[in-house]
Amino acid sequence: MDAKLDARSWRLDLRHERRLRQTKKRAKTSAKPAVKPAAKRAMPAARKVDDASAKIDARIRELGDWRGETLARVRELIHEADPDVVEEWKWAKASSPGTPVWSHDGVVCTGETYKEVVKLTFAKGASLPDPKKLFNSSLEGATRRAIDLRQSDKLDARAFKALFRAGVEANRAQARRRRR
């Protein structure tokens, strides 16, 4: 009886060793490369900004109608209001090409385009002073406010720049509080 147990345990030991070798082989062949492929490497910040600006340019050209002109004009006003603004392209997915975003110490404003409107959504719009009543959409929310621009609408440039600067200042104030 002892001989049977010894033979059986010997066979189990062999099987165990074989499994270990197979596992090690699989681990070697399926090991991930130490260097990420070029497409997955982190992009330098300057290149991201250039890429976002190029995407916004392309979006304006792609629209080719009043919406493109409106988005281009708003972009110009934003850069006049804050020369240090950072252009980003966010939230791209299969169902949406993405959205232009203007940031300074956080998101200040997004510029979405729809069939009937160009929507400028201010991330902290509810806390911004709006004496000229530019906000005309998303008024019920606790945080965001938006400006819907239709084809016939004219945007008050001075009031818009003041509103954008207030958004930048709100972000700066929040950034200062976080650093403390």
Phi, psi and omega in degrees: 000321178298325179295321179295318179295319179297318180294320181293315180294327178296317178295320178296320178298318179296316179299317180299316179297319179298316179298318178299316179297317180296319179297318179296320178297315179299319180297321180292317183283332182258010180295140180285144179295149182291330181256133179290148174299155185306323183293336185257356179291150179295135181273138176301149184301318181298320180293323178299317180296313179300318180296317179295317179298319178296321179292323178293316176304314181296320180296318179297315178296319181299320180294312173059012179230202182300329180293319177296317178298317180295314179297320178296318180295317179297318179300317178298315179297321179298315180291330174290321181291322182214097181297340181268008181297147179253127177270134179228162175234113187235166171061035176283137177205181184300323184272351182215136180289342181125179185225134172292137181227136176246125186233152170202105188059033182128169182294128175260311189207147173243156180232090180268148177240133178235178183300317186255344185218158164252119186254123177252107184257123178265124185301320180247033186302326183295335181262003183265144175288136181225069185295333181269003177056049177288324181294125180225011181212156181056041185282344183275343185291158181274343185236305187270157170219155182224157173244118175264119178254121176264171186304320184273353184285145173247132181266129176289104187300315182297315180293321180296316179297321177297319179295317180296316178299323178295322177296319177297315181296323177297320178293318179298316180299317179294321179296320178296319179296322181293325182290335183289000000 
